[in-house]
Structures are given as C-alpha cells and as structure tokens.
Amino acid sequence: MSVLGVESAVFGVSDLEEHRRFWTDFGLPLAHADDSEAVFELASGSKVVLYRHGDPRLPSPDPFPGDGLKETVWGVDGIEALERIAGSLAAEVEVRRSDDGAIHCVCPDGQPIALKVWAKKQVVSEASPVNTPASWPRFNQHRIWRKKAIPKTINHVVFFSPDYVGSFEFYERHLGFRYIDHSRGTGIFARAPGTFEHHSIFWVNCDLPIAPDGFKFMHIAFGCDDIDEVMLGANIMEAKGWKNESMNSSGGISRHRISSAIYYYCDMPGKAGEAEYHADTDYLDDNWVPRAWDFRFGSLLWSNNAPPIFRGDNIPWDMTFDADRASFEPYRKATPGKRPVEGKLAEITEEDEHAI
C-alpha cells in the first residue's frame, strides 16, 4: 500500500474569479464553484481547489505570503497505509485529523501536507503514432486533431526548500517516496511509490540566486497526451491573454533532458506560481537507478533561445549513477538557511528558472 500521487492541490488566492477563469482557460473541468471556492477535477480524480485567503479550510498559519499552492494533499490507496503513515509522521511532527478523515501536518521545511484515502481513477489517453522517415506506423491515417488541451493528471508539484536534501529524506522516511535524480546543488526529484511518472515532487534549493529565503511554491505540472495538446494549450492561453513573462528566455515549448518531458509554463494570476502543460515524460519503477547531474547537463533544452548558461560546447557530460547518494553530502544542512553558492550555480538568473 502506498501514496498514489497528488489527490488535491489546495490554493489560497485573493481574486477567486480571476483564478477560476485561469484554470477554466487552461482546460481543467470545473466540478463546483460558488462565492467561497472553486473545485476543478481531472480525469484521474485529482483536484485543484481554490479558496480565498483567510478561509478556515486553508492551513494556518499561512506557509508563505500571497497567492499560491498552500497545501498538497497526497492520495493513499487504503486506510491501513494512511494509519501507518500517520503513526510515522507523529513520531516527528504534530499530526491532526480533519472531519473528512484526512491527516494533516507541516513538514520541517515549512510545507503543509495532508494525506487521505483516495480511489484514483484510471485515465484513458489517445495519442497518434509518430511517423519518421524510416518508419510509418501512422500509414494512410491522419493524425488526431485536437480542439483544446484537457490535462488528465497532476504529474508533479515543485517547491523551494531551505534544506532540499532534508525535504526529500522526510518524504522518504514517512511517505516512502523514491529518490529518482539529483541536479547537484539545484534540487532532488522524487516519485510517489504508487505512481510511475518520473517525479511527483521536486525541491529546489533556496540557496540559488533565483530562490526566496524560505519555503515557497514554484509550479504544478499537468499531464497531457502529446505535444499537440501542449502546443494547443499554449496557443489558447496566449490568445486568451495569459502570459509567461519569462517564456522567451526559457524556450517557450521545449523539453527537459532530466525527465524527457515536453513542457510549457504559464503564469497564474497574482504571481501565484506557474501551471505547466507536461507530456511524454519518462515513466519509471523501482528498477530505476538514481542519477546525479550537473544542472546544465540535466536541464539542457532543445530551443534556440535557451538561456546562454545552458548552451554552448562546454556543457559537461557528467551524469553519474548515484544509488549510494554520495552526491547528497556536500548539500546536507544541520540547520536550514540561505547560503552562498559557488561556480556556475551562482550565475543563475531568473531567466534560467525553468531550465534548472
């Protein structure tokens, strides 16, 4: 029994109607809305939940100022697993229970999380075979033509952490998350044990020049069927006036090397963070061997306008297998706190944010 992925992403926002419009345009199906909340439900059963600031259903105290993802609710596949996790967490942090049966706590890095039993739904996807000059699996057949992007899953969430190694190890210790990859000095990718997407969560190092001094939400990624759906979503969002201010510098639609995923980021209203269309990511199981990367190698984009730090002939090919986690040691912290970084990491700017 295990954690299946993100059951709900709970946002606190100042302008409920504007955020409702954003997620409707993004392609999420609206399940319910009134003056105090809006709930969107994806095909997998995952939800995006919007509350106004100050709503008693939000974590208190607020984990960070302003709009953003205030609580991550992880779905668990049975009551036995939920009780086991609750007991484990209670040995290290305070745990409370809500009327819906969920357990809630605050991680040592400041992240509020909840866990609840979840009947995750099977997703039905449809994608066209890809033709190449040497292979034509889509023969005498037109490609699927889409009218809008309709994301089906929440693939992952991303947060800034004041101690990203400690953040991962807390999740591993109590929730059973798997170590997948380490972008050295930048962050750790981890997978919920009950899902196969490359990562369910990524913690970004608060020591980076682009990062805040403490815990904060960065972005949330939604699984789409193919690159056509990502392109269509990007075009529709731009046509409706939603922008990514760093789009030109981050490559617009592009691909992450570290997870193979095609992506496009779009700014949420109120500087709440970013929503990501996500397709063709790597899928893994427990046979995967974790890797450690130089951040430039792990994040190189196929885009002619990628930030200069990720282009050129001097990108080191230094990926190593890291089952023994030797790469963690230089980045461990006895106490969280922002510290200077050296070398190329110190040169990262806000324009480089999505390439890390």
N, C-alpha and C positions, 0 to 999 in steps of 0.2 A: 504494500500500500504506500502511496506517495503523493507528493504535490504534483498537480496536473498542469499548472500554468496560472496565468492571471485570470481570476474569476471576475474581478471588478477593478477598475481604475477610478478612484473617487477624487473629483476635482473640487476645489474651492475657488469660486470666481466672484468678481464684483458685478459683471454685467451678464446675467444669466441668459438673456435673449440673444445677445451677440455670440456667446459661446454655443448656444443651441443652433444658431444659423451656421456657424463654422462647421460643426460636426455633421449637420444635415448636408451641406455642400460637399463635405469630404466623402460622403457616401455611406455613413453609418445609419442603419434603420432606427428610427425613433420609436421606442416602445411606449413611453409615457412622458407627459410634460404637464406641469401646472405652474403656479406662481412661485413655488419654492424649490422645484427640482426639474431636471430633465434626465431621462434614462434612455440610452441607446443600447440595443442588444444585437450582437453579431451572430452569425450562423453557428459559431462554436458554443454560444451561450455566454460568452464573455460580455461584460457591460462597461460602458463609460457612463459614469454618474456625475451629474453636475449639481452642486449646492451653492447657495450664496454664502459669502463669508459670514461667520457667526452662527451658521446653522448648527444646532446641537448634535447633529449626526456626524459632523466633522471632528477630527482629532483636536483635543485641547490639552496643552497649548498648541497653537499653530506651529508646524515644524519650520516654516520659513515665511518671510513677508511676501505679500502679493498673491497673484493667481498661480495656480499650478496643481499638480497631482499631489494631494495631501495624504492619501492612504492607499497602499497597494493591498488588495485582497487576493490572497492565493487560494485556489481551489484544491481541496483534498478529496481523495477518492473513497473515503469511508470514515465512520465515527471512530473506529479503532485507531486509525492513523492520526486523526485530529487530537484524540486524547493523549496519544504518545508524544506528539509534538508539543502539546500544551504543557505536559509534565516536564519535558526537556527545557522548554523556554523558561518555565517558572523557577528552575534552578539558577537562572542567571539574571532574568529581568522580571519586572512586575507584569502579570498577566491578568486581564479582566475578560469577562464574558458579557456579550450583549444579548438582548432578548431573542435575536434570530439564531442563537446557537453559535455564533462566531466567537473566536478568541482574538483578543487584541493586545498588542504590546508596542513598545518603542525600542528599536534596535539601538545598540550602543552608539552608532554613528548619528543617531537622531531621526532615523526613518520610521514613521509609524506603519505598521503592517497589521493585517488581520488574516485569519485562516478560517475557512468554513467548508463543510461538506458540499461537494459540487458534482452534479450529474452533467459532466461535459458532453457536448453533442458532437456526433460525427459530422465532419464537414464534407460536402460534395463539391469538388472542383472540376473545372473543364478548361483544358488548355490545348491548343493546336500543336501537332508535331512540328518540329523545326527542320526545315529543309536546308541542306548545304550543297555546294557544287558537286559533291561526290555521293550524297545520299538524299533521297527524296521521299521520306515517309508520308508526306502530305502530297500525294500524287493525284492529279485530277480532282483536287479538293481545295476549295477556298478556305482561307484562314477564318477563324471565329471573329466576328465583327462585334465589338462591344459598344454600348451606348453610354455607360457610366462606370466609374470604379465603385465596387461594392466589397470592401475589405471583409474577410471572413473570420479572422483570428486576431488576437493580440499576441504578437510574436515576442516582444520584449519591452522592458522599461529600462531607462538609464538615469542614474543619479550621480551627482558629485558627492564624494565621500572624503572626510578628513583623514580617514585611515582605510584605504581601499582593500588592503590585504586583510585587515581585521573584519571589514564588512563581509567579504566573501567567507571567511572562516566561521563567522557567526551563522551565516546561512547554511554552510556545510554541516556545522555541528548540530544544529537543531532541526533544519528542514531537509537535510540530505542532498543539497544542491551539488552538482558535479562541476569540478574545475575543468574548463574547456581550453581557454587560451589566455595568455598574458601578454599584453602590449607593455613592455617593460617601462616602468615609470609613468605610464599613462592610465592603465586600468586592467581589471580582470573580468573576463567573460565567464558566466556560469549558467548551467542548464538545470531547470527543474527536472527531477528524476522521472516524472511521468509524462514527459513530452520529448520530442526529438529535434525541434528547431535548434540551430547552432547555439543560441543562448537565449535565456529567458530574462536575464538581467545583466547589466554592465555597470560597474562602478568606476567613475572617472576620478583621477587623483586631484584633490583640491590644491595640491602644490603647484599645478600648472598655471602659467600666467593668465590663461583664459578663465580660470575657475574662481568661484566665490570662496570665502574663507571657511565655510562650513557646509553642511548637508544642504542639497537643493536638487529639485527635479530638473532634468535636462530634456529628455524626449521619450516618446512612446511610439512603437512601431507596429503596424498593422499588416497582416499577411494578405497578399493579393495573388491571383492565379498566374500572372505572367507580366512581361514587360509592357505589353499593350495596355493592360489595366493601369499600370503605374504611369505610363505616358498620358493616358486619357485623364486620369485623376489629376495629374499635374496641369494639364491644359485647362481643365474645367475650373480648378481652383484659381488659376491665374486669371481666367476670363471673368470669374466672379469677384475679383479684386483682392484675393488673398495672396500675399507675397511671402517669399523667403528673402529677407534682406541680404543674406549672405549667399544667395543662390549662385550668382556669377562666380564668386570666389570658391565655392565648394563644389562646383561642377554641375549643378542642376541635377538632372537624372544621370546617375552614374552607378558604379559597382564597387563595393568594399572587397578588397582582397581577403581580409581576415575571415570573412564568412561567406564569400562569393555572392552576397546579396545585391540585387539591383535595388536602388532606393531613390526616393525624392522626399525632401523635407519641406514642410510648410509651417510658417509661424502661426501660432494660436493667437487669438486676441489677448490684449492686456499683458503682453510679454509673459504669458503663462508657460512657455516652453514650445516644443515643436512636435508636430504629428508627422510620422514617416510612413509613406507607402513602401512596401517591402515585398520583394518577390525573388524566387529562385535562390533562396538561402541554402546553405549546407544543412543536411539532416544527419544526426549522429545518435549512437547509442553508447553503452558503456565500454565498447571496444575501442573507442576513440582515445588516442594518446595526446594529452595536452601538449601545447607548443608555447614557446616564448619567442617574441618577436621584437626587433627594433620597430618603433612606432611608424617609421616612414615606410618600411617594407610591408608591414601588416596592413597598411591603410592606403596603399597606392591606388589611385583612381584611374580608370580609362576615361580621361577627359582632357581636352587640350587646354582647358583653362583651370586645371587644378592648381592649388597654391604652389608657388615655386619650391617650397621646402619638400614637397612630395614628388618633384620632377627632377630629371637630370640623370647623369650617368653615375652619380656617387651614392645611389640608394643601396645600402648594404644588404646583401643576401645572407642574413644571419639567423634565419629561423632554426631553432633547435627544439628537440623533444624535451619535455620538462616534467616527466612523471614524478621525479623526486622533488619538484618545486624549488629547486635551487635558486631560481630566478626571483623568488619572493624575498629572500633575505635582505638585500640592500634597501628594501622598501618597507620593512616592518617598522612599526612605531610603538614605543612603550606608552606614549601619550599622544593623542591626536593634536594636530596643529599645523598651520601652514608653514612650509619650509621652502627655501630656495632650491631650484633645480639647476642642473648644470648641462652643458653641452647643447645639442640641438633642441632638447626639450625646452630650454629657456628661451628659444627663439619663436615658439608657437604663439600665434596671434589669434584674434577672434575669427579671422578669415580662414584659419586652418581647422576650426572647431569640428566640422563634420568629418574630417579626414583622419581623426585620431582613432 
